[in-house]
Amino acid sequence: MAFHVMVKPCGAVCNLACEYCFYLAKEEIYPGSSFRMPDELLEQFTRQHLSAQRSSEVTFSWQGGEPTLMGLNFFRRAMELQARHRRPGMHVLNALQTNGTTLNGDWCEFFRENRFLVGVSLDGPREVHDAYRVDRGGAPTFDRVMAGIALLQKHGVEFNVLAAVHAASAGRGLQVYRFLRDEVRAPVIQFIPIVERNGAGLTPRSITGQQYGEFLIAVFDEWVRRDVGRVFVQIFDVALGVWFGQPSTLCVFAETCGGALALEHNGDLFSCDHFVDPGHRLGTIAQTHLADLAASPRQRAFGLDKRRTLPRFCRDCSVRFMCNGGCPKDRILTTSDGEPGLNYLCDGYKAFFTHVRRPMTLMADLLNKRASPAGIMTLLGKSVGP
């Protein structure tokens, strides 16, 4: 079974207090913890992760909280352990997700020397980003994040941007995209919808399905006319792969899930970082090998439940092949005939995937002819909409 692990070496500990962050509350699971992964556990994980992967290319994904709070020496040690335990011919990659505010020249030199792919959380221009991404004193963070990105660029570090799409982003899809493309010069962009539960309802920070669909459509219409092959937007690339006949490379849109696990600082392994709770704790790698926990009946059932619980409304949908009901964490609505399990973002996904059908089909045809999908820009013409 192929699987991916998101490692949380300092758990949910972070120097920021973003208002929509779902992970900050995970600190409560570990009262009294130091929230620092010990050296012996780091070595156990490194050895187990490398031995469990059958591919010649293995990625370590460091997340949080804010993983840079572990300090440079922790990650220098991680590089030593990876070099010691990797098999001959194995290529090891490292990806780290950061809020960007802790970066300095030493961090950037380390990232460059060790060929890290760095993801930076930036929601868009100042008024969008600072709406909810604040520090623990409630102060805005936009300038500090932009300074961190400038350092990454100065030192030649490969980076991408993760932009949360929330209530402050609504109606601003084109503005956000152009800012990230033209001012940040982000070569790769991920758009992550914020669906934030608050008891039985949702917080006002959440994006609605309709708003999310409109956001994606606005970005796509700009991208497909001028940026194909130049800027890579994750959801567009994943959709094109599916239209081309490949399985989804993103768990959100895969038919089943369970291949993206989360490892906490103390060795606890969970089904997914959106399900870090006692009910989805698979065990600890200090007692059971990572590969055995990932392949356990509980985790297989977790992954298959995504397909098993799909409502008939979704099974009969014209874009089911692309959406597959979306992430289980967002399946909080009831269908018109009373069946539970409808995704909160359903109307947005349906609007977006219906809207892009023609250009996606054209790009898939180009790929089948061994041509670049960037040819879509000529096929559509500069003044012709998709």
C-alpha positions in Angstrom: 0.0 0.0 0.0 1.4 3.4 -1.0 1.0 6.0 1.7 2.2 9.5 2.6 2.9 10.8 6.1 2.5 14.4 7.3 5.0 14.7 10.2 4.1 17.1 13.0 7.5 17.3 15.0 6.2 20.0 17.4 2.5 19.0 17.2 0.1 21.9 17.0 2.5 24.4 18.5 2.7 27.6 16.4 3.8 31.2 16.8 0.6 32.4 15.0 -3.0 32.1 16.0 -4.8 32.0 12.6 -8.5 32.3 13.4 -9.6 29.4 11.2 -6.8 27.0 12.1 -8.3 23.6 12.8 -5.0 22.2 14.2 -4.3 24.6 17.1 -6.8 22.8 19.3 -4.9 19.5 19.0 -2.6 20.7 21.8 -5.4 19.7 24.1 -4.9 16.0 23.3 -1.5 16.1 24.9 -1.7 18.0 28.2 1.8 18.6 29.8 3.7 17.6 26.6 6.9 19.3 25.6 5.7 19.1 22.0 9.1 18.2 20.7 9.8 15.0 18.8 12.7 13.3 20.6 15.8 12.1 18.7 15.2 8.4 19.2 11.7 8.8 17.7 12.9 10.8 14.8 15.3 8.0 14.0 12.6 5.4 14.4 10.3 7.2 12.0 13.1 7.9 9.5 14.1 4.2 9.4 10.5 2.9 9.2 9.4 5.4 6.6 12.4 4.6 4.3 12.0 0.9 4.7 8.2 1.0 4.1 8.4 2.8 0.8 8.9 0.7 -2.3 9.5 3.6 -4.6 13.1 4.8 -5.4 11.9 8.3 -4.5 10.7 9.1 -1.0 9.3 12.3 0.4 9.4 13.5 4.0 6.7 16.1 4.7 7.1 18.4 7.7 4.1 20.3 9.0 2.7 21.7 12.1 1.8 23.9 13.9 4.9 25.7 12.7 7.7 23.1 12.1 10.5 25.6 12.1 10.0 26.1 15.8 11.9 22.8 16.2 15.1 24.7 15.2 17.7 24.1 12.5 19.6 21.5 14.5 16.5 19.2 14.5 16.4 19.3 10.7 20.1 18.9 10.3 19.8 15.8 12.4 16.9 14.6 10.1 19.2 15.0 7.1 21.9 12.9 8.8 19.4 10.1 9.6 18.0 10.1 6.1 21.5 9.8 4.6 22.3 6.9 7.1 19.1 4.9 6.5 18.2 5.3 2.9 18.7 2.4 0.6 21.4 2.6 -2.2 19.9 4.5 -5.2 17.0 5.9 -3.2 16.3 9.6 -3.8 15.0 11.4 -0.7 13.0 14.6 -0.9 11.9 17.0 1.8 8.9 19.3 1.8 8.1 21.7 4.6 5.0 23.8 5.2 5.6 27.1 7.0 3.8 30.3 7.8 7.0 32.1 6.6 7.3 34.4 9.6 10.3 32.6 11.2 12.5 32.4 8.2 16.0 34.0 8.0 19.1 33.6 6.0 20.3 30.5 7.8 17.0 28.7 7.3 17.0 29.6 3.6 20.6 28.4 3.1 19.7 25.1 4.7 16.6 24.7 2.5 18.7 25.5 -0.6 21.6 23.2 0.3 19.2 20.3 1.1 16.9 21.0 -1.8 13.8 21.4 0.3 10.5 22.3 -1.3 9.0 25.0 0.9 5.3 25.7 1.1 4.3 29.1 2.4 0.9 29.9 3.7 -0.3 33.2 2.2 -4.0 33.8 1.5 -3.7 36.6 -0.9 -3.1 40.4 -0.8 -2.9 42.2 2.5 -6.7 42.7 3.2 -7.4 39.1 2.4 -4.5 37.5 4.2 -4.7 39.7 7.4 -8.4 39.1 7.8 -7.7 35.9 9.8 -4.0 35.1 9.7 -2.8 36.9 12.8 -0.2 36.2 15.5 -0.9 35.3 19.1 -1.3 39.0 20.0 -3.9 39.5 17.2 -1.5 41.5 15.0 -1.5 41.1 11.2 1.2 38.9 9.6 1.2 39.9 5.9 4.4 41.9 5.9 6.3 39.2 7.8 5.2 36.5 5.4 6.2 38.6 2.4 9.6 39.2 4.0 10.0 35.4 4.4 9.1 34.8 0.7 11.6 37.5 -0.4 14.3 35.6 1.5 13.4 32.3 -0.1 13.6 34.0 -3.5 16.9 35.7 -2.7 18.5 32.4 -1.7 17.0 30.4 -4.7 14.8 28.2 -2.6 12.0 26.3 -4.5 8.7 27.3 -3.0 4.9 27.2 -3.5 2.0 29.0 -2.0 -0.9 27.5 0.0 -3.8 30.0 0.0 -6.8 29.3 2.2 -10.0 30.4 0.6 -12.4 31.8 3.2 -15.1 34.5 3.6 -12.6 37.3 3.0 -11.6 35.7 -0.3 -15.2 35.5 -1.6 -15.7 37.4 -4.8 -11.9 38.1 -5.1 -10.7 35.0 -7.0 -9.1 37.0 -9.8 -7.6 39.6 -7.4 -6.0 36.8 -5.3 -4.7 34.9 -8.3 -3.2 37.9 -10.0 -1.5 38.9 -6.7 0.0 35.5 -6.2 1.0 35.2 -9.9 2.3 38.7 -10.5 3.5 40.1 -7.2 4.5 36.9 -5.3 5.6 35.1 -8.5 4.5 31.8 -7.1 5.1 29.0 -9.6 2.7 26.6 -7.8 -0.5 27.5 -6.0 -2.8 25.4 -3.8 -6.3 26.7 -2.9 -7.7 25.2 0.2 -11.3 26.0 1.1 -12.1 26.8 4.7 -15.0 24.9 6.1 -14.9 25.5 9.8 -17.3 23.8 12.1 -18.8 25.5 15.1 -21.0 23.2 17.1 -23.9 22.3 14.8 -23.1 25.1 12.4 -20.3 26.8 10.5 -18.3 29.9 11.4 -18.8 33.1 9.4 -15.2 32.7 8.3 -16.2 29.7 6.2 -16.5 29.9 2.4 -19.8 28.7 1.0 -20.0 26.2 -1.8 -21.3 28.7 -4.2 -18.6 31.2 -3.3 -15.9 28.6 -3.7 -17.1 27.6 -7.1 -17.2 31.2 -8.2 -13.7 31.7 -6.9 -12.3 28.8 -8.8 -14.1 29.7 -12.0 -12.7 33.2 -11.9 -9.2 31.9 -11.4 -9.6 29.2 -14.1 -10.9 31.6 -16.8 -7.7 33.7 -16.3 -5.4 30.8 -16.1 -6.6 28.9 -19.1 -6.3 31.9 -21.4 -2.7 32.9 -20.5 -1.0 30.7 -17.8 -1.2 27.0 -18.8 2.3 25.6 -18.4 3.6 28.7 -16.7 1.7 28.7 -13.4 0.6 25.4 -11.8 -2.6 25.4 -9.8 -3.1 22.2 -7.9 -6.8 21.6 -8.4 -6.5 22.4 -12.2 -3.6 20.0 -12.6 -5.4 17.3 -10.7 -8.6 17.7 -12.7 -6.6 17.5 -16.0 -5.0 14.3 -14.9 -8.5 12.8 -14.2 -9.8 14.0 -17.5 -6.8 12.4 -19.1 -7.8 9.1 -17.6 -5.5 8.9 -14.5 -6.7 8.4 -10.9 -6.8 11.5 -8.8 -3.5 12.4 -7.2 -5.3 14.4 -4.5 -7.0 12.5 -1.7 -9.9 15.0 -1.6 -11.0 13.9 -5.1 -9.9 10.2 -5.0 -12.6 7.5 -4.9 -11.2 6.2 -1.6 -8.7 7.8 0.8 -6.5 6.6 3.7 -3.1 7.1 2.1 -2.3 10.4 3.8 -1.6 9.9 7.5 -0.5 12.2 10.2 2.3 11.5 12.7 2.3 13.5 15.9 5.4 14.5 17.9 5.2 11.6 20.3 4.8 8.9 17.6 1.0 8.6 17.5 -0.2 7.9 14.0 -3.6 9.1 12.9 -5.8 8.3 9.9 -5.5 11.9 8.5 -4.4 15.3 9.8 -8.1 16.3 9.6 -8.9 13.4 11.9 -6.4 13.8 14.6 -8.6 12.6 17.5 -8.6 9.6 19.8 -11.1 7.8 17.6 -8.7 7.9 14.6 -5.5 7.0 16.5 -4.1 3.9 14.8 -1.3 3.4 17.4 2.3 4.5 18.0 5.3 3.8 15.8 7.3 3.3 19.0 5.4 0.0 19.4 4.2 -1.0 15.9 5.9 -0.4 12.6 4.6 2.5 10.5 3.8 0.2 7.5 1.7 -2.1 9.7 -0.3 0.7 11.1 -0.8 2.2 7.6 -2.1 -1.1 6.3 -4.2 -2.0 9.3 -7.8 -3.0 8.9 -8.9 0.1 10.7 -7.1 2.4 8.2 -8.3 0.4 5.2 -11.9 0.7 6.5 -11.4 4.5 7.0 -10.3 4.8 3.4 -13.0 2.6 1.9 -15.7 4.4 3.9 -15.3 7.4 1.6 -16.8 5.4 -1.2 -19.2 3.3 0.9 -20.9 6.3 2.4 -21.4 8.3 -0.8 -25.0 9.3 -1.1 -27.0 8.2 -4.2 -27.3 11.9 -5.2 -23.5 11.9 -5.6 -23.3 8.5 -7.2 -25.7 9.7 -10.0 -23.9 13.1 -10.4 -22.4 14.0 -13.8 -19.1 15.1 -12.2 -18.8 12.3 -9.7 -15.9 10.9 -11.7 -13.9 14.1 -10.8 -15.3 14.9 -7.3 -16.1 11.6 -5.7 -17.9 13.4 -2.9 -15.0 15.5 -1.8 -13.3 15.2 1.6 -15.2 13.2 4.2 -14.6 16.0 6.8 -16.9 18.3 4.7 -19.8 15.8 4.2 -22.1 17.5 6.6 -25.2 18.2 4.6 -28.3 16.1 3.8 -29.4 15.5 0.2 -32.9 16.6 -1.0 -34.2 13.1 -0.4 -32.9 13.0 3.2 -29.8 11.0 2.8 -26.8 12.2 4.9 -23.3 12.6 3.6 -23.5 15.4 1.1 -20.4 17.6 0.9 -20.9 21.2 2.1 -19.0 22.4 -1.1 -21.1 20.3 -3.4 -22.7 23.1 -5.4 -19.4 24.8 -5.9 -17.6 21.7 -7.0 -20.4 20.9 -9.5 -20.4 24.4 -10.9 -16.7 24.4 -11.3 -16.2 21.0 -12.8 -19.1 21.5 -15.2 -17.7 24.9 -16.2 -14.2 23.5 -17.1 -15.5 20.4 -19.0 -14.8 21.8 -22.5 -11.3 23.2 -21.9 -10.3 20.1 -19.8 -11.5 17.8 -22.7 -9.4 19.9 -25.2 -6.3 19.7 -23.0 -6.7 16.0 -22.5 -7.0 15.6 -26.3 -3.7 17.6 -26.7 -2.0 15.3 -24.2 -3.3 12.2 -26.1 -1.7 13.7 -29.2 1.6 14.1 -27.3 1.2 17.9 -27.5 1.4 20.4 -24.6 -1.8 21.3 -22.9 -0.6 24.9 -23.2 -2.0 24.7 -26.7 -5.4 25.3 -25.2 -4.6 29.0 -25.1 -4.3 29.1 -28.9 -7.4 26.9 -29.3 -9.6 29.1 -27.2 -8.2 32.4 -28.5 -7.5 35.4 -26.3 -11.1 36.7 -26.4 -13.0 33.4 -26.3 -14.2 32.1 -23.0 -14.1 28.5 -22.0 
